[in-house]
Structures are given as structure tokens and as C-alpha cells.
Amino acid sequence: MKTEFTAEQLKVPAIARANQILRSCVHCGFCTATCPTYQVLGDELDSPRGRIYLIKDMLENDRPADAKTVKHIDRCLSCLACMTTCPSGVHYMHLVDHARAHIEKTYKRPLMDRLLRWTLARILPYPGRFRWALIGAKIGRPFRGLLPDPRLRAMLEMAPKHIPPVSRNDDPQVFPASGKRRMRVALMTGCAQKALNTDINDATIRLLRRLGCEVVIAKGMGCCGALVHHMGKEDESHAAAAGNIRAWMAEVQGEGLDAIVINTSGCGTTVKDYGHMFRDEPLAAEAAKVSGLAMDISELLMKLDLPKADMGLRVAYHAACSLQHGQQIKTYPKDLLKRAGFEVVEPADSHLCCGSAGTYNLMQPEISKQLKARKISTLEAKEPQIIAAGNIGCMMQIGSGTKVPVVHTVELLDWATGGPKPRSV
């Protein structure tokens, strides 16, 4: 793609990076075949190629975002299926992230939009606040039909029937390995996950200890920054990321770490990108170190000797977009489940998003519901006894529309190797 940025514009690192990405696009349109929003809406501007044109025009002309551009960028899930498909290696993630930051700085959204985005940014990354919000949503859910905005109704509908008590395993501490220590790893406990489902971290800790890992819950660790990062709130996302970098580097410089383990793939994609986020900032070296240590739980388990088992249950594996597209981890979770003796099946069109996508199911509820219905239909067509996923957002999204138990992959692996049966099963 030909670009016409000025020499002055290209002195800005973010613009130079955008220019590099734009010039790698050859307009082939392969991305349209795997873009969920294009599949649902059929609008070229709701495809990666269409959004790239909008972003190019906005950045090249150095103009504030307009309502049309914002509409189509907001509809993007950031599922990154386009990056898996693209034969030219267009790094759409960095481009759309920069576009969102530009929108945040230059576009004045309608009042309700600003209030909703401000509320989500002040609640979701903070487990304590989020827990109280879930309780309020649970109380208010019977009255959701009275609310005029579908986004407000979606917020009430997201509250789970059961809100788990706080798990003290998420507090800063060190869990010794069971038997001989093979590795020392830090576990990222997440933010929303700590309010929605405490069983995931508990299962992860049990399983890693059983396999010889000393598990560290680092002091000062918090939200990865992904939720506000995808809203274009760069200052907030970088502040959250910097807190994590300092927390984990304190462990690296202390007793050392072999890995930073992440069991929420949406967080993992962002943490692995810390090196890029901080490339021109004082924390660049530390951020790159953290990104290099970051591993999805399935990556680490493939390095350990997971014992074989014979669970004999039919599991439909849902591949979270942030895992299969964002981190390009496609086979590890399935391989591990098969080793544990589960019969693993995959739904049709497994590359398509379930519609959760961070806050997308709250901010774009109508599109999200269509994607959810499509995903659940393809999963249930496999007649599974259990649905497994590696991301809490996907689990909540799919679980809200099916009677089939939805559990985290690590919960099944913990069960297969001596842990308790997952509660939802």
C-alpha cells in the first residue's frame, strides 16, 4: 500500500510504525474471509481491509477522528484472525491499537458513550470494585427490560448466577513445589477473573505445584492493562503494565523466575506485547524481559511431564482468539487434553470469535449476540459433555448461552492429575 506521510510525521515512532504496517498491506482481501464482523455485517468498512483504509486516511491527513471512522473501528473485535490469514504479515494489532489511541485523544464521543467507557475502565480492572458491581448487577437484572440502552442491559446480563468468595490464593505469597522443585514461576492472577471465577487460579496453582513448580504471586501485580489499552487509554494501560513489570522484575532480580505464567489468554497477548508498548520508554529493557518470560499456561505445561490419564469424556475445545491468533498457540491445549485422556472435538469455523472480546460484548451487544449464537451452535453440534476454553471472557460468553458445562482447560488437567472435579461439571 502506498503511503504519503511527511518526513516530519515519520519522526513520531507510532506513526513510523503505522507507516511500516500500512506499506506491508497489498489489498489482497484474504482477511475479509476470516473477519467475524464482515461475516455478520457484510460491510467492507467492517473488514480489516476497510478499517485499514480508514486508519490510513485519518493518520496520513493528521486529522481528528470522525464519527464514521470511530463507528467502524469500535466494531472491530481485535480478534486478530486477520493476522493469522494475512499472507503479507500485516501487523493489524499494532495498527488498530494506535488508531484507538488517536481516537481517544481527538474524538469527543456522545455523553453516554463516555460515561459507559469511563465506568468500565474504573470497575473491570479492579477485582474488589468489580465484585460489588456484579452484586449490584445481579440485584438489578430482573429490571433490565426497563433500561433504554442495550449496552446497559448487557451489563446487567453479564452477572453470573454465582459470585464466588474471594480466594486467598490470589494474595501475594509463594507456594512451594510438591516434591523436588523443577521451576520457579510467577502466576498472573488477573483482575476480572478473580471476581468471576476463582477456581481457575486455584486449579493452576495445584497443577503447577504437583508438576514441580514453585509458584509466586508477586506483590504489586495488578491488571495487565488490556481492557483500557483496547479503549485507546494509553496512559492508563501503560501505568498498569508498568506496575506489573516492576513487580515481576523484583522477583527476577531476587530469586529469579523461569517463566511468568498466564491462564487468561487475553492478558497473555498483551503481556507478550509489553516489549513493543514500552519500546521507546525508560522501562524498555525490563518490559522486553517480561515479555520474553511470559507464557500461556499451555506453553509451560508442554515443557513439564504431564502424566497420562484416561478421563473418557467428550470435550469440545473452544480456541480463544487471543490464544490462536494473538499468540499463535493452536495445538497445545488440545494436545494436553488428549494426553489427559479426553476425547477432543472442535467446532466448525473454530477460527471465528465468540463475540466476547474484552468489553466488546458490553459495548457492541447486538453484534456480540450474533457471534455468540453462531459459536454456541457449532459447539453444541459436536454433542460434547464439556466445553473447554483458555480465557475467562470466552467462558462467560459461551456459558451464558448453553447448558453444557464450560470450564477452563487447566481445571480439566488438574482434575485428570489428582485435583478436584470442576464445580460446573
N, C-alpha and C positions, 0 to 999 in steps of 0.2 A: 504494500500500500504506500503510495506517495504521500509524504507529509511536507508541510511548509512552515514549520516552526522557525522563528527567528533565532539568530545566534544568541541574542540576549535571553530569550525564553529557555534555550537549551543549557544555560548556566545553572538553572534550577534543577537539582538532582531528580526530583519527582517527575518533572517534565521530560528530562533526558531519558528517564526510564520508560515513560509513556511513549515517547517517540520510538524508542527501540522496539517496544511491543507492537505498536501500530504498523511499523515498517515490515514486521515479520508476517503480517496477515496478507494472504493472497486472494481474498474474496471467494474462496472455493465453495463455501456454503455447507461443508460437511457438518459443521456444528449445528445447523438447523435440524438435522435428523435426530439429534440426541438431546435437544433443549426441551425440557418439560413445559416451559411456558409457551414456546412456539407450538408444541404439540396440542396444547389446550386452547390457545387463543388464535393461532394461525396468522399472527401479525408479524411481518418481517422485523418491525421495530422491537418486538418482544423475542427476538432471537439474538444470540451473541453477535452475529454479523451486523444486525441492525443497531444494536447498542454501541458497537464499536464505532460506527459512523457518527452516531450522536455524540459520543465522547470526543472523538476526533474534532468535530466541528466546534464543540464547546471549548476544548482546551487550546486548539490551534488559534482560535479567534480571541482567546483570553477574555471570555465574556462570562458574566454570571449565568448560572443555570436557569433555564426557563421551565415552565410547567410541563411542557411536552417531554423534555429530556428527563425530568425528575420522575414523571409517571412511569416511563419505561425502564429506567434504572431501578426504581423501587420495586418493580415487578420481578426483577432478577432474583433468583433464589440463592445465587452464589453456590450452586451445587457442583460446578466445575466439570460437569460432564463434557462440556465443550473442549476442555483442555485434554481430556482423555482421547477425544475424537480427532482433534486438530492435527493434520499431518505436518504443519509448519511450526509447531511448538509455540504458538501464541500464548503468552502467559496472561490469560484473561483475568486471573485473580488479582494480580497487582494493578492492572489497568482499572478494573471496576472499583477496587478499594480506593484508588486515587480519585476517581470520579466522584465517589460518595463523599470523600473529604472535601472536594471542591464544592459540591452541592451544599454541604453543611455550612460552609463559610460564606457562600454567595447567594443562597436562595432562602427567602422568607416563606416558610410553609404556612398553610392555614392554621389558625389557632388550635383547633382540635388535634391536628397532626403533631404540633409542637408539644402539646400537653401529654399526649399519649407516649411520644418518644421520650420525653423528659421523665415520665413516670416509670417506664420500663427500664431506663438507664439508672434510675435511682433505687429500683427494687430488685430486679432479677440477679444482678451480680453479688447481692448481699444475702446470704442464706437466712439470717435472722429476720430481716425485713420481708423476704420472700415468703417465709413460713407464715408470718402474720397475714400477708396478702392472700395466701392460699386459704387460710381460715376464713378471711372475710369473703373471698370469692365463693367458698363452699356455702356460707350462710346466704349469700345473695343470689346463688344460682337459680333457685325457684322463681325469681323475679326477673330473669334475664330477658324475657319477652317484652318487658316494658321499656327496655333501653332502645333508643333510636339508632345508635351506631352499631353496625355488625361487628366492629372491632371490640367494642365494649362487651358485647355478648360473647365473643370468642374468649375474652379474658376470663369471664366467669366460668365458661365451659371447660377451660383447661384444668381447673382444680381437680385433683384426684379425689376419689371417694374416701381414701385413707391417707392421712398425712402422718408419716412415721415420726416417732420421737427422735430427738437429737441423738446421734451416735457419738459417744465419747472417743471412738476410734479415730474420729476426724480431728481431734485435738493434737497440737504439736507433741510428738513423742517418738520413741524408737521401739519398734517391735523386733525382738531378736529372732534369728532364723531358728527353725526347729532342726536340731542336729548341727552338723558342720556348716559353717557359713560359706557360701559359694560366691555371693554377690552382695553389694550394699547399694540399695536403690532408694530413690525418693519417689513417693507416690503423690501425684497431684490429686487432691480430693475434690476439686471443682467448686462450683458455687450453687447453681440451681439444683444440681444432682444431690447435694447434701440436704436439701429441703424436700425433694421429690421422692428419692429412693436411697436410703442409707444402706440397703443390703448390698449394693454393688461394691462400694469400698470395703465393706466388711468381708465379702467373699474374696476380693482381690488380695487383701492382707493375709487371710488364711491360706490361700493358694500359694502365694509367693513365699510365705514362711515355710510351708510344707515342702517347697522345692528348693529350700536352702538360701533364701534371700533375707537379709536384714532390711527391714522396711522403715524408712524415715518419713515422718510427716513434719516437714520443715516449718519452723517458726517464721511468721511473717508472710506466708504464702496466701494468696487470695485468688480472685477471678483472673483468668488468663487474659481478659481484655477483649475477647472475640465479640461479645454482644454489642459493646459500644463501638468497636472497630468497624463492624459492618453497618453501623449507623453513620459512619463518617466522623465520629467524635475522636479525632486523633489524639488530642491531649489526654483525654480520659483513658483511652486504650493503652497509650504508652506509659502512663502513670501506673496502671495496673500491671502491665508487663514488667516494668522496671522493678516493682516490688517483688515479683516472683524471681526475677533474675538475681537480685541481691540475696534473697532467701536461699536459693539453691546454690549460689556461688559460695555462701558461707559454709555450706556442707561440703562442697567440692574442695574448698581450701582448708577445711577441717580434717575429717576422717576420710574424705573422698567419696565419690559416687561413681558407680559403674553405669548407671542409667537413671533417667527421670522418666518414670512410668506414668502413662496417661490412659485412663479407661473410658474417657469420653472423647470420641474421635473429632468432634467439632473443636474441642480445646486443643487436641493434638496438632491439627492442621495449623492453628495459629501459633502455638509454641514453637513448632518447627520452622516458622517464618520469622521468629524474633530476630534472627541474624539480618534479614532483609529490612525489617522495620527499623532497626537501630543502626543501619549501615553507616550513617553519617552523623552519629551521635556519640558522646563520650563512652557510653556503655557498649560500643560496637563489639569489642573483643569478648566481653562477658556474654553478650547476647548470642554471639556465634557459638560460643562454648556450650551454652544451654541448649541451643537448637540442635547441636551435634549429639548431645546426650539424650534428647527427647525420643521416646519410643512408645508406640502404641503397645498396650498390654499383650496383644497377639504377637508382636515382633519379639518381645522379651521371652514369652513362653516358648517360641520356636527355638530359642537358644538353650532352654532348660529341658531336662528329661521328664517330660510329662508322661506319667505311666499310662499304659494302655488299659482300657476298660471296655465293658460291653453293656451299655445302657439300654440299647434296644428300643429307642424312641425315635419317632419321625420328627425331625426338626426342619422347619423352613427357615433358611438363613436370609435375613434382610441385610443387604450391603449398604451401610450408611454412605451417603455421597462423600462426606468429609474423609471417609476411610478409603473408599475405592477410587475416588477421583482426586481428592485433596492430597492424600498421602500415597496413592497408588498401591495400597495394600489390598489385594484381591483374593488370594487363596489361603492365607494363614489362618483366619478364623475357621474356615471350612475344614482345613487340614486338621486343626486341633480338635474340632468336634468329632470328626471321623475317627481320630485316634482314641477319643474317649468312648467310642462305640455307638455314637448316634448315627442314624440314617439321615443324611443331609440332602435336602432338596432346595432348589432355587426357583423363584417365581419368574414368569415371563417378563421381559423388559426390566431386568433387575438393575439396569443402569439408570433408570428414571427415579427421580426424587419422590419421597413420600409426602412432601409438602410441609414438613416441619421447619427446617432451615433456620434455626435460632428463633428469632422473633417473627419470622415470616407468617406463621400460622395465626399470629395475633394481628399483624398489620395488613395482611392480604388474605383474609379468611375465606373469601369465595373461591379464589384460585386454589388455595391450600386444600379446601374440602374436596375439590375435584381430583386433585392429585392423591389425596388420602384414599378416596373411594376406589380409585384405579389400583393403587398399591395393595389395599386390603383384598380386593377381588382376586388379584393374581396370586397373592399369598394363600388365601383360603382355597383356591383351586387345586393346590397341592395336597389338600387334606392333612395338614400337619397336626401333631399333638401339641407342639410348642413352636413359637416363633422366637428366633434369637436375633439380637442386634447388638451393635457395639457403641451405641450412642443414646443417651438418655432422651434427647429430643425426639428421635425416631420412635423410641419405645413408648413415650407418652402419646405421640400422634397416632401410631398404629393401634396401641392398646385401647384408645378411646372409641374405636370403631369395630372391634372384634371380640368374640368370646374366647378365642384361642389365647392361652397364656402367653404373654410377651415378656421375655427375660433377657438379661444381659448374657452374652456369650460366656463371660467369666464366671457367672453364677452356675452355669451348667458344668463347666470344667471343675469348679470347686466341688460340686455335688458328686461328680464322677470320680473324684480322687479322695473322697472321705468326708467332705463337708456336708452341711445340712441340705435337705431338699429345698429348693427355692419356694418361698411362700406362695407365689402366684401359681405355682404348679401344684 
